Amino acid sequence: MSDSKIERLISEDGIRCDGRRLDEIRPIKFQLGVLKNTDGSAYVEWGRTKILVGVMGPRESHPKHLALSDKARVEAYYRMASFSVEEWKSPAPSRREVELSKVIREALEPAIFVEFFPRTSIDIFIEVLQADGSTRCASISAASLALVDAGIPMRDLVASIAVGKVEGKLVLDVQDKEDKAGESDMPMAYMPSKNAVTLLQMDGQITHDEFLQSIDLLKKGCMEVYKKQKEAIENHFKGAVSNGEEA
């Protein structure tokens, strides 16, 4: 019999391995306008996850035969830096990166007034610099702010977060260790002012009651992310006004 000690991720009094309560999100810090050579950009530190997003567009669509006559074509490019994870990752795009690029695009496009910009393209470039779980949710939330920074009209911000089931308990905002050891993972993207879900995925198995509890937790978490997004926008434009006054 192995004498190795099994690490518990949740203590008997409901405290997770990083000190959070079951329904507590990690510290999140958004910043807009961090890149010079893009139309809009944003950076997020989500616990130990760090992601940079740049947006280009709306601009003339290339190749032209892919342009859509009635709306802008939105593309997302999700990439993980080779040094973003503990085991060195190949710089070649992986199948997961291609899949998440599609998922992120589909989560963001309903929020964009794409019909205002026919025959153009809006490109969202996402670079994961350091990954500690929930990179798709952090990417969606940061990309939403980069779109705002680019001046692209939107119906609402898109806030995103995930709920997992770990050691039989539902936990909000799943970190990497919980994701790997967990029994389920359910990320959601949400436009709070429209009460509209733009992404809901499910991996693993949970009961019907746990599903309903997860939805409540997801909405609670998205509202907390939404609040931090709005604070970041306010701080960004306050800073821009102050700099203009000083100039």
Accessible surface in RSA format (square Angstrom, percent):
REM  Atomic radii and reference values for relative SASA: ProtOr
REM  Chains: A
REM  Algorithm: Lee & Richards
REM  Probe-radius: 1.40
REM  Slices: 20
REM RES _ NUM      All-atoms   Total-Side   Main-Chain    Non-polar    All polar
REM                ABS   REL    ABS   REL    ABS   REL    ABS   REL    ABS   REL
RES MET A   1   239.58 124.1 150.52  99.6  89.06 212.1 126.09 107.2 113.49 150.4
RES SER A   2    87.91  74.3  54.77  73.1  33.14  76.3  55.03 117.2  32.89  46.1
RES ASP A   3   145.16 101.7 111.98 111.5  33.18  78.5  48.63 114.4  96.53  96.3
RES SER A   4    84.24  71.2  61.39  81.9  22.86  52.7  50.10 106.7  34.15  47.8
RES LYS A   5   197.41  96.3 163.24 100.2  34.17  81.4 112.71 101.5  84.70  90.2
RES ILE A   6   147.41  83.9 131.14  97.7  16.27  39.2 135.61  97.7  11.80  32.0
RES GLU A   7   104.73  60.1  83.18  62.9  21.55  51.3  48.34  93.5  56.39  46.0
RES ARG A   8   144.33  60.6 127.26  64.9  17.07  40.6  61.66  84.3  82.67  50.1
RES LEU A   9     8.65   4.8   7.98   5.7   0.67   1.7   8.65   6.1   0.00   0.0
RES ILE A  10     1.25   0.7   0.53   0.4   0.72   1.7   1.08   0.8   0.17   0.5
RES SER A  11    46.92  39.7  35.94  48.0  10.98  25.3  43.89  93.5   3.03   4.2
RES GLU A  12   173.38  99.5 135.03 102.2  38.35  91.3  57.12 110.5 116.26  94.9
RES ASP A  13   115.36  80.8  82.59  82.2  32.77  77.5  50.32 118.4  65.03  64.9
RES GLY A  14    15.57  19.2   0.00   N/A  15.57  19.2  11.51  31.6   4.05   9.1
RES ILE A  15    67.23  38.3  64.73  48.2   2.50   6.0  64.73  46.6   2.50   6.8
RES ARG A  16     4.92   2.1   0.00   0.0   4.92  11.7   0.07   0.1   4.85   2.9
RES CYS A  17    55.00  41.6  11.47  12.8  43.53 102.3  20.18  51.1  34.82  37.5
RES ASP A  18    64.93  45.5  28.92  28.8  36.01  85.1  35.26  83.0  29.67  29.6
RES GLY A  19    52.15  64.3   0.00   N/A  52.15  64.3  27.72  76.1  24.43  54.7
RES ARG A  20    13.01   5.5  12.78   6.5   0.23   0.5  13.01  17.8   0.00   0.0
RES ARG A  21   136.38  57.3 136.38  69.5   0.00   0.0  54.33  74.3  82.04  49.7
RES LEU A  22    51.37  28.6  49.80  35.6   1.57   3.9  49.87  35.0   1.51   4.1
RES ASP A  23    50.08  35.1  49.79  49.6   0.29   0.7  12.96  30.5  37.11  37.0
RES GLU A  24    56.96  32.7  54.60  41.3   2.36   5.6  13.51  26.1  43.45  35.5
RES ILE A  25    16.32   9.3   8.54   6.4   7.78  18.7   8.54   6.2   7.78  21.1
RES ARG A  26     9.87   4.1   8.76   4.5   1.10   2.6   8.94  12.2   0.93   0.6
RES PRO A  27   109.76  80.0  97.16  88.6  12.59  45.8 107.56  88.8   2.20  13.6
RES ILE A  28    16.67   9.5   0.00   0.0  16.67  40.2   0.66   0.5  16.01  43.5
RES LYS A  29   137.12  66.9 132.75  81.5   4.37  10.4  79.48  71.5  57.64  61.4
RES PHE A  30    18.54   9.3   0.21   0.1  18.34  47.7   0.21   0.1  18.34  52.5
RES GLN A  31    93.19  52.1  90.36  66.0   2.83   6.7  22.60  48.1  70.59  53.5
RES LEU A  32     7.00   3.9   0.01   0.0   6.99  17.6   0.01   0.0   6.99  18.8
RES GLY A  33    40.13  49.5   0.00   N/A  40.13  49.5   9.09  24.9  31.04  69.5
RES VAL A  34    50.10  33.0  16.26  14.7  33.84  81.6  24.06  20.9  26.04  70.6
RES LEU A  35    67.04  37.3  52.63  37.7  14.41  36.2  55.52  39.0  11.52  31.0
RES LYS A  36   195.74  95.5 159.06  97.6  36.68  87.3 111.59 100.4  84.15  89.6
RES ASN A  37   130.44  90.0 106.08 102.5  24.36  58.7  39.95  96.2  90.49  87.5
RES THR A  38    37.60  26.7  17.62  17.9  19.99  47.6  19.63  26.4  17.98  27.2
RES ASP A  39    72.03  50.5  51.60  51.4  20.43  48.3  13.71  32.3  58.32  58.2
RES GLY A  40     1.69   2.1   0.00   N/A   1.69   2.1   1.69   4.6   0.00   0.0
RES SER A  41     0.33   0.3   0.33   0.4   0.00   0.0   0.00   0.0   0.33   0.5
RES ALA A  42     0.00   0.0   0.00   0.0   0.00   0.0   0.00   0.0   0.00   0.0
RES TYR A  43    43.99  20.5  43.99  25.0   0.00   0.0  34.34  25.8   9.64  11.9
RES VAL A  44     0.00   0.0   0.00   0.0   0.00   0.0   0.00   0.0   0.00   0.0
RES GLU A  45    57.77  33.2  56.71  42.9   1.06   2.5   4.57   8.8  53.20  43.4
RES TRP A  46     0.01   0.0   0.01   0.0   0.00   0.0   0.01   0.0   0.00   0.0
RES GLY A  47    28.77  35.5   0.00   N/A  28.77  35.5  12.78  35.1  15.99  35.8
RES ARG A  48   149.50  62.8 147.45  75.2   2.05   4.9  62.49  85.4  87.01  52.7
RES THR A  49     0.07   0.1   0.07   0.1   0.00   0.0   0.07   0.1   0.00   0.0
RES LYS A  50    70.69  34.5  70.69  43.4   0.00   0.0  20.82  18.7  49.87  53.1
RES ILE A  51     0.00   0.0   0.00   0.0   0.00   0.0   0.00   0.0   0.00   0.0
RES LEU A  52    43.10  24.0  42.04  30.1   1.06   2.7  42.22  29.7   0.87   2.4
RES VAL A  53     0.23   0.2   0.00   0.0   0.23   0.6   0.23   0.2   0.00   0.0
RES GLY A  54     4.77   5.9   0.00   N/A   4.77   5.9   2.56   7.0   2.21   4.9
RES VAL A  55     0.00   0.0   0.00   0.0   0.00   0.0   0.00   0.0   0.00   0.0
RES MET A  56    49.84  25.8  49.84  33.0   0.00   0.0  48.32  41.1   1.52   2.0
RES GLY A  57     4.55   5.6   0.00   N/A   4.55   5.6   1.20   3.3   3.35   7.5
RES PRO A  58    47.17  34.4  22.39  20.4  24.78  90.1  22.39  18.5  24.78 154.0
RES ARG A  59    98.59  41.4  90.94  46.4   7.65  18.2  45.30  61.9  53.29  32.3
RES GLU A  60    97.49  56.0  82.97  62.8  14.51  34.6  39.56  76.5  57.93  47.3
RES SER A  61     1.03   0.9   0.38   0.5   0.65   1.5   0.38   0.8   0.65   0.9
RES HIS A  62   122.41  66.9 104.37  72.5  18.05  46.2  74.53  76.8  47.88  55.7
RES PRO A  63    67.27  49.0  61.58  56.1   5.69  20.7  67.19  55.5   0.08   0.5
RES LYS A  64   136.51  66.6 123.94  76.0  12.57  29.9  73.16  65.9  63.35  67.5
RES HIS A  65   151.37  82.7 113.10  78.6  38.27  97.9  93.58  96.4  57.79  67.2
RES LEU A  66    77.58  43.2  71.74  51.3   5.84  14.7  74.75  52.5   2.82   7.6
RES ALA A  67    25.67  23.6   8.27  12.8  17.40  39.6   8.27  11.6  17.40  46.1
RES LEU A  68    64.95  36.2  63.02  45.1   1.93   4.9  64.95  45.6   0.00   0.0
RES SER A  69    75.82  64.1  55.56  74.2  20.26  46.7  24.97  53.2  50.85  71.2
RES ASP A  70   100.25  70.2  86.31  85.9  13.94  33.0  41.46  97.6  58.79  58.6
RES LYS A  71    69.35  33.8  69.35  42.5   0.00   0.0  26.29  23.7  43.05  45.9
RES ALA A  72     0.17   0.2   0.00   0.0   0.17   0.4   0.00   0.0   0.17   0.4
RES ARG A  73    37.12  15.6  36.04  18.4   1.08   2.6  19.72  27.0  17.40  10.5
RES VAL A  74     4.35   2.9   0.00   0.0   4.35  10.5   0.00   0.0   4.35  11.8
RES GLU A  75    47.09  27.0  47.09  35.6   0.00   0.0   3.79   7.3  43.30  35.4
RES ALA A  76     6.01   5.5   0.00   0.0   6.01  13.7   0.00   0.0   6.01  15.9
RES TYR A  77    78.09  36.5  77.09  43.9   1.01   2.6  52.20  39.2  25.89  31.9
RES TYR A  78     0.00   0.0   0.00   0.0   0.00   0.0   0.00   0.0   0.00   0.0
RES ARG A  79    71.48  30.0  71.48  36.4   0.00   0.0  27.46  37.5  44.02  26.7
RES MET A  80    23.69  12.3  18.12  12.0   5.57  13.3   8.97   7.6  14.73  19.5
RES ALA A  81    16.37  15.0   7.65  11.8   8.72  19.8  16.37  23.0   0.00   0.0
RES SER A  82    18.03  15.2  12.66  16.9   5.37  12.4   6.39  13.6  11.63  16.3
RES PHE A  83   129.46  64.8 108.06  66.9  21.40  55.7 110.11  66.8  19.35  55.4
RES SER A  84     3.90   3.3   0.00   0.0   3.90   9.0   0.35   0.7   3.55   5.0
RES VAL A  85    53.98  35.5  40.23  36.4  13.75  33.1  46.56  40.5   7.43  20.1
RES GLU A  86   186.77 107.2 143.36 108.5  43.41 103.4  66.18 128.0 120.59  98.5
RES GLU A  87   149.40  85.8 140.51 106.3   8.89  21.2  58.43 113.0  90.97  74.3
RES TRP A  88   185.43  74.4 155.29  75.2  30.14  70.8 139.12  74.2  46.32  75.1
RES LYS A  89    33.17  16.2  27.84  17.1   5.33  12.7  31.47  28.3   1.71   1.8
RES SER A  90    67.18  56.8  55.33  73.8  11.85  27.3  47.58 101.3  19.60  27.5
RES PRO A  91   112.21  81.8  87.99  80.2  24.22  88.0  92.18  76.1  20.03 124.5
RES ALA A  92    59.96  55.1  50.70  78.2   9.26  21.1  56.79  80.0   3.17   8.4
RES PRO A  93    77.44  56.4  55.73  50.8  21.71  78.9  55.98  46.2  21.46 133.4
RES SER A  94    42.41  35.8  33.83  45.1   8.57  19.8  39.00  83.1   3.40   4.8
RES ARG A  95   213.91  89.8 199.56 101.7  14.35  34.2  76.44 104.5 137.47  83.3
RES ARG A  96   111.79  46.9 107.17  54.6   4.62  11.0  60.30  82.4  51.49  31.2
RES GLU A  97     1.69   1.0   1.69   1.3   0.00   0.0   0.85   1.6   0.85   0.7
RES VAL A  98    90.87  59.8  88.00  79.7   2.87   6.9  89.65  77.9   1.22   3.3
RES GLU A  99    90.56  52.0  84.62  64.0   5.94  14.2  34.73  67.2  55.83  45.6
RES LEU A 100     2.02   1.1   2.02   1.4   0.00   0.0   2.02   1.4   0.00   0.0
RES SER A 101    12.24  10.3  11.78  15.7   0.46   1.1  12.16  25.9   0.09   0.1
RES LYS A 102   114.10  55.7 109.02  66.9   5.08  12.1  83.02  74.7  31.07  33.1
RES VAL A 103    13.64   9.0  13.22  12.0   0.42   1.0  13.64  11.9   0.00   0.0
RES ILE A 104     0.00   0.0   0.00   0.0   0.00   0.0   0.00   0.0   0.00   0.0
RES ARG A 105    60.35  25.3  60.35  30.8   0.00   0.0   2.86   3.9  57.49  34.8
RES GLU A 106    72.03  41.4  64.04  48.5   7.99  19.0  29.41  56.9  42.62  34.8
RES ALA A 107     0.10   0.1   0.00   0.0   0.10   0.2   0.04   0.1   0.06   0.1
RES LEU A 108     0.00   0.0   0.00   0.0   0.00   0.0   0.00   0.0   0.00   0.0
RES GLU A 109    31.35  18.0  29.90  22.6   1.45   3.5  14.14  27.3  17.21  14.0
RES PRO A 110    59.60  43.4  43.08  39.3  16.52  60.1  55.32  45.7   4.28  26.6
RES ALA A 111     0.00   0.0   0.00   0.0   0.00   0.0   0.00   0.0   0.00   0.0
RES ILE A 112     0.38   0.2   0.00   0.0   0.38   0.9   0.00   0.0   0.38   1.0
RES PHE A 113    52.96  26.5  52.96  32.8   0.00   0.0  52.96  32.1   0.00   0.0
RES VAL A 114    15.24  10.0  15.24  13.8   0.00   0.0  15.24  13.2   0.00   0.0
RES GLU A 115    81.70  46.9  65.74  49.7  15.96  38.0  46.59  90.1  35.11  28.7
RES PHE A 116   115.79  57.9  89.55  55.5  26.24  68.3  95.70  58.0  20.10  57.5
RES PHE A 117    52.37  26.2  49.51  30.7   2.86   7.5  52.37  31.8   0.00   0.0
RES PRO A 118    60.77  44.3  52.28  47.7   8.49  30.9  52.28  43.2   8.49  52.8
RES ARG A 119   147.00  61.7 140.34  71.5   6.66  15.9  49.62  67.8  97.38  59.0
RES THR A 120    27.78  19.8  27.78  28.2   0.00   0.0  27.78  37.3   0.00   0.0
RES SER A 121     3.95   3.3   3.95   5.3   0.00   0.0   0.61   1.3   3.34   4.7
RES ILE A 122     0.00   0.0   0.00   0.0   0.00   0.0   0.00   0.0   0.00   0.0
RES ASP A 123    12.11   8.5  12.11  12.1   0.00   0.0   1.21   2.9  10.89  10.9
RES ILE A 124     0.00   0.0   0.00   0.0   0.00   0.0   0.00   0.0   0.00   0.0
RES PHE A 125    79.19  39.6  78.05  48.3   1.14   3.0  78.05  47.3   1.14   3.3
RES ILE A 126     0.13   0.1   0.00   0.0   0.13   0.3   0.00   0.0   0.13   0.4
RES GLU A 127    72.78  41.8  72.78  55.1   0.00   0.0  29.51  57.1  43.27  35.3
RES VAL A 128     0.00   0.0   0.00   0.0   0.00   0.0   0.00   0.0   0.00   0.0
RES LEU A 129    58.47  32.6  54.81  39.2   3.65   9.2  54.81  38.5   3.65   9.8
RES GLN A 130    70.24  39.3  70.24  51.3   0.00   0.0  19.27  41.0  50.97  38.7
RES ALA A 131    24.09  22.1   6.80  10.5  17.29  39.3   6.92   9.7  17.17  45.5
RES ASP A 132    18.17  12.7  18.04  18.0   0.13   0.3   5.31  12.5  12.85  12.8
RES GLY A 133     9.40  11.6   0.00   N/A   9.40  11.6   7.28  20.0   2.11   4.7
RES SER A 134    20.81  17.6   0.78   1.0  20.02  46.1   9.83  20.9  10.98  15.4
RES THR A 135     7.39   5.3   5.23   5.3   2.17   5.2   3.70   5.0   3.69   5.6
RES ARG A 136    42.94  18.0  41.70  21.3   1.24   2.9   0.42   0.6  42.52  25.8
RES CYS A 137     0.87   0.7   0.87   1.0   0.00   0.0   0.00   0.0   0.87   0.9
RES ALA A 138     0.30   0.3   0.30   0.5   0.00   0.0   0.30   0.4   0.00   0.0
RES SER A 139     0.00   0.0   0.00   0.0   0.00   0.0   0.00   0.0   0.00   0.0
RES ILE A 140     0.00   0.0   0.00   0.0   0.00   0.0   0.00   0.0   0.00   0.0
RES SER A 141     0.00   0.0   0.00   0.0   0.00   0.0   0.00   0.0   0.00   0.0
RES ALA A 142     0.00   0.0   0.00   0.0   0.00   0.0   0.00   0.0   0.00   0.0
RES ALA A 143     0.00   0.0   0.00   0.0   0.00   0.0   0.00   0.0   0.00   0.0
RES SER A 144     0.00   0.0   0.00   0.0   0.00   0.0   0.00   0.0   0.00   0.0
RES LEU A 145     0.00   0.0   0.00   0.0   0.00   0.0   0.00   0.0   0.00   0.0
RES ALA A 146     0.00   0.0   0.00   0.0   0.00   0.0   0.00   0.0   0.00   0.0
RES LEU A 147     0.00   0.0   0.00   0.0   0.00   0.0   0.00   0.0   0.00   0.0
RES VAL A 148    35.32  23.2  27.64  25.0   7.68  18.5  29.59  25.7   5.72  15.5
RES ASP A 149    35.41  24.8  16.44  16.4  18.97  44.9   0.18   0.4  35.22  35.1
RES ALA A 150    21.15  19.4   0.00   0.0  21.15  48.1   1.41   2.0  19.74  52.3
RES GLY A 151    61.72  76.1   0.00   N/A  61.72  76.1  36.57 100.3  25.15  56.3
RES ILE A 152     6.83   3.9   0.35   0.3   6.48  15.6   1.09   0.8   5.74  15.6
RES PRO A 153    48.62  35.4  36.39  33.2  12.24  44.5  48.62  40.1   0.00   0.0
RES MET A 154    35.50  18.4   8.07   5.3  27.43  65.3   8.07   6.9  27.43  36.3
RES ARG A 155    82.14  34.5  63.59  32.4  18.55  44.2  23.65  32.3  58.50  35.5
RES ASP A 156    14.68  10.3   6.34   6.3   8.34  19.7   8.34  19.6   6.34   6.3
RES LEU A 157    15.63   8.7  13.90   9.9   1.73   4.4  13.90   9.8   1.73   4.7
RES VAL A 158     0.00   0.0   0.00   0.0   0.00   0.0   0.00   0.0   0.00   0.0
RES ALA A 159     0.00   0.0   0.00   0.0   0.00   0.0   0.00   0.0   0.00   0.0
RES SER A 160     0.00   0.0   0.00   0.0   0.00   0.0   0.00   0.0   0.00   0.0
RES ILE A 161     0.00   0.0   0.00   0.0   0.00   0.0   0.00   0.0   0.00   0.0
RES ALA A 162     3.36   3.1   3.36   5.2   0.00   0.0   3.36   4.7   0.00   0.0
RES VAL A 163     2.39   1.6   1.61   1.5   0.78   1.9   1.61   1.4   0.78   2.1
RES GLY A 164     0.48   0.6   0.00   N/A   0.48   0.6   0.48   1.3   0.00   0.0
RES LYS A 165    30.99  15.1  30.99  19.0   0.00   0.0   3.44   3.1  27.54  29.3
RES VAL A 166     0.26   0.2   0.26   0.2   0.00   0.0   0.26   0.2   0.00   0.0
RES GLU A 167    65.21  37.4  35.17  26.6  30.04  71.5  40.80  78.9  24.41  19.9
RES GLY A 168    47.12  58.1   0.00   N/A  47.12  58.1  22.84  62.7  24.28  54.4
RES LYS A 169    85.60  41.8  81.39  49.9   4.21  10.0  33.62  30.3  51.98  55.4
RES LEU A 170    22.56  12.6  14.21  10.2   8.35  21.0  14.21  10.0   8.35  22.5
RES VAL A 171     0.00   0.0   0.00   0.0   0.00   0.0   0.00   0.0   0.00   0.0
RES LEU A 172     0.00   0.0   0.00   0.0   0.00   0.0   0.00   0.0   0.00   0.0
RES ASP A 173     0.00   0.0   0.00   0.0   0.00   0.0   0.00   0.0   0.00   0.0
RES VAL A 174     4.05   2.7   3.84   3.5   0.21   0.5   3.84   3.3   0.21   0.6
RES GLN A 175     5.41   3.0   5.41   4.0   0.00   0.0   0.17   0.4   5.24   4.0
RES ASP A 176    40.96  28.7  40.96  40.8   0.00   0.0   4.41  10.4  36.56  36.5
RES LYS A 177    94.95  46.3  89.55  54.9   5.41  12.9  54.93  49.4  40.03  42.6
RES GLU A 178     0.44   0.3   0.00   0.0   0.44   1.0   0.00   0.0   0.44   0.4
RES ASP A 179    67.15  47.0  50.80  50.6  16.36  38.7   6.45  15.2  60.70  60.5
RES LYS A 180   164.52  80.3 126.63  77.7  37.88  90.2  90.24  81.2  74.28  79.1
RES ALA A 181    65.36  60.1  33.42  51.6  31.94  72.7  43.07  60.7  22.29  59.0
RES GLY A 182    25.01  30.8   0.00   N/A  25.01  30.8   1.72   4.7  23.29  52.2
RES GLU A 183    82.55  47.4  63.35  47.9  19.20  45.7  48.79  94.4  33.76  27.6
RES SER A 184    13.78  11.6   3.44   4.6  10.34  23.8   4.66   9.9   9.12  12.8
RES ASP A 185    26.12  18.3  25.95  25.8   0.18   0.4   6.71  15.8  19.41  19.4
RES MET A 186     2.57   1.3   2.57   1.7   0.00   0.0   2.57   2.2   0.00   0.0
RES PRO A 187     4.80   3.5   4.80   4.4   0.00   0.0   4.80   4.0   0.00   0.0
RES MET A 188     0.48   0.2   0.48   0.3   0.00   0.0   0.00   0.0   0.48   0.6
RES ALA A 189     0.00   0.0   0.00   0.0   0.00   0.0   0.00   0.0   0.00   0.0
RES TYR A 190    13.00   6.1  13.00   7.4   0.00   0.0   0.99   0.7  12.01  14.8
RES MET A 191    10.30   5.3  10.30   6.8   0.00   0.0  10.30   8.8   0.00   0.0
RES PRO A 192    16.18  11.8   1.77   1.6  14.41  52.4   1.97   1.6  14.20  88.3
RES SER A 193    79.88  67.5  38.97  52.0  40.91  94.2  44.60  95.0  35.28  49.4
RES LYS A 194   114.60  55.9  89.62  55.0  24.98  59.5  37.95  34.2  76.64  81.6
RES ASN A 195    99.08  68.3  80.31  77.6  18.77  45.2  25.81  62.1  73.27  70.8
RES ALA A 196    31.99  29.4  26.81  41.4   5.18  11.8  31.99  45.0   0.00   0.0
RES VAL A 197    72.36  47.6  41.71  37.8  30.65  73.9  41.71  36.2  30.65  83.1
RES THR A 198    24.50  17.4   2.37   2.4  22.14  52.8   9.18  12.3  15.32  23.2
RES LEU A 199    19.90  11.1  14.65  10.5   5.25  13.2  19.66  13.8   0.24   0.6
RES LEU A 200    77.46  43.1  46.31  33.1  31.15  78.3  46.31  32.5  31.15  83.8
RES GLN A 201    50.35  28.2  44.77  32.7   5.58  13.3  25.31  53.9  25.04  19.0
RES MET A 202    81.81  42.4  46.84  31.0  34.96  83.2  46.86  39.8  34.95  46.3
RES ASP A 203   102.97  72.1  99.08  98.6   3.89   9.2  25.80  60.7  77.17  77.0
RES GLY A 204    41.65  51.4   0.00   N/A  41.65  51.4  20.93  57.4  20.73  46.4
RES GLN A 205   158.65  88.7 146.63 107.2  12.01  28.6  52.34 111.4 106.30  80.6
RES ILE A 206    39.95  22.7   8.10   6.0  31.85  76.8  12.91   9.3  27.04  73.4
RES THR A 207    77.12  54.9  69.25  70.2   7.87  18.8  74.31  99.8   2.81   4.2
RES HIS A 208   132.44  72.4 118.33  82.2  14.12  36.1  90.65  93.4  41.80  48.6
RES ASP A 209    91.71  64.2  89.21  88.8   2.50   5.9  20.12  47.3  71.59  71.4
RES GLU A 210    30.01  17.2  30.01  22.7   0.00   0.0  10.79  20.9  19.21  15.7
RES PHE A 211    71.07  35.6  71.07  44.0   0.00   0.0  71.07  43.1   0.00   0.0
RES LEU A 212    88.70  49.4  86.76  62.1   1.94   4.9  87.17  61.2   1.53   4.1
RES GLN A 213    96.76  54.1  93.75  68.5   3.01   7.2  36.28  77.2  60.48  45.9
RES SER A 214     1.10   0.9   1.10   1.5   0.00   0.0   0.00   0.0   1.10   1.5
RES ILE A 215    34.88  19.9  34.88  26.0   0.00   0.0  34.88  25.1   0.00   0.0
RES ASP A 216    99.79  69.9  91.97  91.5   7.82  18.5  29.32  69.0  70.47  70.3
RES LEU A 217    29.44  16.4  27.79  19.9   1.65   4.2  29.36  20.6   0.08   0.2
RES LEU A 218     0.00   0.0   0.00   0.0   0.00   0.0   0.00   0.0   0.00   0.0
RES LYS A 219    74.48  36.3  74.25  45.6   0.22   0.5  35.11  31.6  39.36  41.9
RES LYS A 220    82.78  40.4  73.29  45.0   9.49  22.6  73.27  66.0   9.51  10.1
RES GLY A 221     0.00   0.0   0.00   N/A   0.00   0.0   0.00   0.0   0.00   0.0
RES CYS A 222     0.00   0.0   0.00   0.0   0.00   0.0   0.00   0.0   0.00   0.0
RES MET A 223    92.12  47.7  87.76  58.1   4.36  10.4  81.51  69.3  10.61  14.1
RES GLU A 224    56.33  32.3  52.82  40.0   3.50   8.3  32.01  61.9  24.32  19.9
RES VAL A 225     0.00   0.0   0.00   0.0   0.00   0.0   0.00   0.0   0.00   0.0
RES TYR A 226    22.33  10.4  22.33  12.7   0.00   0.0   8.91   6.7  13.42  16.5
RES LYS A 227   129.70  63.3 128.84  79.1   0.86   2.0  72.21  65.0  57.49  61.2
RES LYS A 228    67.01  32.7  63.97  39.3   3.04   7.2  20.08  18.1  46.93  50.0
RES GLN A 229     0.00   0.0   0.00   0.0   0.00   0.0   0.00   0.0   0.00   0.0
RES LYS A 230   102.71  50.1  98.23  60.3   4.48  10.7  53.25  47.9  49.45  52.7
RES GLU A 231    78.85  45.3  77.07  58.3   1.78   4.2  34.24  66.2  44.62  36.4
RES ALA A 232    10.35   9.5   2.93   4.5   7.42  16.9   7.67  10.8   2.68   7.1
RES ILE A 233    35.25  20.1  35.25  26.3   0.00   0.0  35.25  25.4   0.00   0.0
RES GLU A 234    92.19  52.9  84.18  63.7   8.01  19.1  33.28  64.4  58.91  48.1
RES ASN A 235    98.26  67.8  88.44  85.5   9.82  23.6  26.52  63.8  71.74  69.3
RES HIS A 236    52.41  28.6  40.07  27.9  12.34  31.6  31.02  32.0  21.38  24.9
RES PHE A 237    92.62  46.3  91.95  57.0   0.66   1.7  92.41  56.0   0.21   0.6
RES LYS A 238   123.53  60.3 118.33  72.6   5.19  12.4  79.42  71.5  44.11  47.0
RES GLY A 239    29.95  36.9   0.00   N/A  29.95  36.9  29.54  81.1   0.41   0.9
RES ALA A 240    53.51  49.2  36.53  56.4  16.98  38.6  43.07  60.7  10.44  27.7
RES VAL A 241    92.40  60.8  84.40  76.4   8.00  19.3  91.47  79.5   0.92   2.5
RES SER A 242    51.71  43.7  50.55  67.5   1.16   2.7  22.24  47.4  29.47  41.3
RES ASN A 243    98.62  68.0  93.19  90.1   5.43  13.1  26.66  64.2  71.96  69.6
RES GLY A 244    49.70  61.3   0.00   N/A  49.70  61.3  34.27  94.0  15.43  34.6
RES GLU A 245   140.92  80.9 105.22  79.6  35.70  85.0  49.72  96.2  91.20  74.5
RES GLU A 246   146.96  84.4 109.50  82.8  37.46  89.2  52.06 100.7  94.90  77.5
RES ALA A 247   118.88 109.3  51.48  79.4  67.40 153.3  76.27 107.4  42.61 112.9
END  Absolute sums over single chains surface
CHAIN  1 A    12903.4      10389.5       2513.9       7099.5       5803.9
END  Absolute sums over all chains
TOTAL         12903.4      10389.5       2513.9       7099.5       5803.9
